[in-house]
Amino acid sequence: MSLTDHLIVAPIILPAFVAAFVVLALRENLAAQRIVSFTATAALAALGVYLFALASDGETRPYLLGNWPAPFGIILVLDRLSALMVLLTSVLALVVVAYASGGWDAKGKHFHALFQFQLMGIMGAFLTGDAFNLFVFFEVMLIASYGLMLHGGGPARLKAGFHYVAINLVGSTLFLFAVGLIYATTGTLNMADIARRSAEVAAGDVALLRVGALLLFLVFALKSSLAPLHWWLPTTYGAASAPAVAIFAIMTKVGAYSIIRMNAMVFGGDAGPVAFVAEPWIIPAALVTLVIGALGVLATRRLVDLVAFSVVWSMGSLLIALGLFDVAGLTAALYYAVHSTVAAAVLFLIADMVTRRRGVAGDNLRTAPPIANDALISGLFFVAAIAMAGLPPFSGFIGKLLILDAARASAYGPWIWALVLVTSLVVVVGFARAGSTMFWKAQAVGGGLVAAAPPPEREYDTPRHETAAMRAAVYALLAVAALLVLFAGPVTDALEATARQILDPAGYVAAVFDPAVIPEWSR
Amino acid sequence: MELLLASGIGVLTAAGVYLVARAQTFPVIIGLAFLTYAVNVFLFAMGRLTVNAPPIYESGVKVYADPLPQALVLTAIVISFGMTALIVVLALRGFLESGDDGVQANERTKSESGRAS
């Protein structure tokens, strides 16, 4: 094994070491923490690019941890799907760490350490090829996210944080029940081995395996805020600090990724009695998610909640495409996953920029005196809202076209078309109402002269000053969204190849159990 | 033994689900603890129930206990222990800062109106 082969494990090890280093050596030195955290995340993004390029030859590369052969040891697997998610996470993380370094990280202790641990968990979840290891990395990711969610403190965050932790603990329990059932029936936890064996499960165990697979789907549905398991998301996202929510934009996609990995690939076409066991549930639930998300966008009275509900809505669109379980559907789902991660993160950051300027009005959707840099901020909000709502010419539009195109053959086709288009209109109306209340009506009440009195500085208030790096972070995310449109052709080609690889579990199994991969000592 | 174990898991889970649905933080935490106990015992049973059997396979041994669920349970115990500690601290902080131990997130609307006034 050459040194470059070991880079597959680097996205997990690097944040783990950086987090430990930051918390042990740089505890009191925020400036050094920022430099180390940003440099490490930049290195992670470079790694993401390298691994993406490596995986784009279409090969599935298993990495044997401790050189134990599968299925006895835990393996990591780099394929197109995991490389895509690693790249997306690392780019988002770089932007978020730049934004957080503008002042949010000073609002509480250990932001950068928690952030790096969170990255470690997310990267691990994307790279692992073992069902129980997926649980462990979920827990790493969640423990760090509890800390990030509470970052900044205050009673509101504590209450919402309790909800978030309790819900995810229940989710973790269900995850363990599911993993236990899968182990009991297939006798293995290695994903490739589960895929190989689930077609040959004894007839008496089929029902148990189906329950296991569905429980697993339930857990991932909770993470990806599929109705009726979406209610935790607006509460949590509405209470957390801006950079924390921006990185949480990838967490719902960890749920979607896990549905793709476990329910579309491992329990995919070759899985016999458990093939696509989630299929009857996912599209109807996703359609309900669309409606709830859109209604939430229209009903809410706070900007951050509005963005949070638009995330619920976008997860509905994503899961509809995913639920088609074919090449076109998965291509659309992956494109939409990349788009909605970027769009949600940038909207949360812009909402923060708006909030910090509106003084006592905060992010309440009511009229207030005009804000500083009115034209710039409202322009950014406009662009990001259009991208999120899916109007041309931004990435959401292409994502939606792909979804609608993929849905034509589905039995749910008319429902998908009708609800996607109608709820898009509702979301546009919701964003337009928020934008006009905050930016246009402001002129009417304030007369353009009176600046709002700054709110009393509280420990959990938004930091007031905004650095150039924070703006650069927002521009960078918008640039990613623009690149998604400019290079829509090559991007969808790459994603289509990814979708084909996902729907070929036999190729995955063959790559993991390739005799050439078995270490010499155990032959 | 099967009946005892199965009903034990069932009772623990039922108690856990009931308590998690309560409106105060303390019963919710106890409920979560019950749920994690239930799943730990459940994981043990997934390696099949054996008595007086060695845990590691050797040649000549016909009946042996599956060692993997024990490793899984150990991991699950460590994780759930950490999580329980965290949520206890969280509930305590929430109680001390807001003065009640309800689980409703209505505190935000209160602080929001406080900020607006």
Interface residues (C-beta under 8 A of the other chain):
Chain A: F132 V136 E139 I143 Y146 L150 G154 P155 A156 L158 K159 A160 G161 F162 H163 V165 A166 L169 V170 S172 T173 L176 F177 V179 G180 L181 Y183 A184 L189 T235 G238 A239 R302 V360 A361 G362 N364 P455
Chain B: V20 T25 V28 L32 L35 T36 A38 V39 F42 L43 A45 M46 G47 R48 L68 P69 L72 T75 A76 I79 S80 G82 M83 L86 I87 L90 A91 R93 G94 E97 S98 V103 Q104 A105 N106 E107 R108 S111 E112 R115 A116
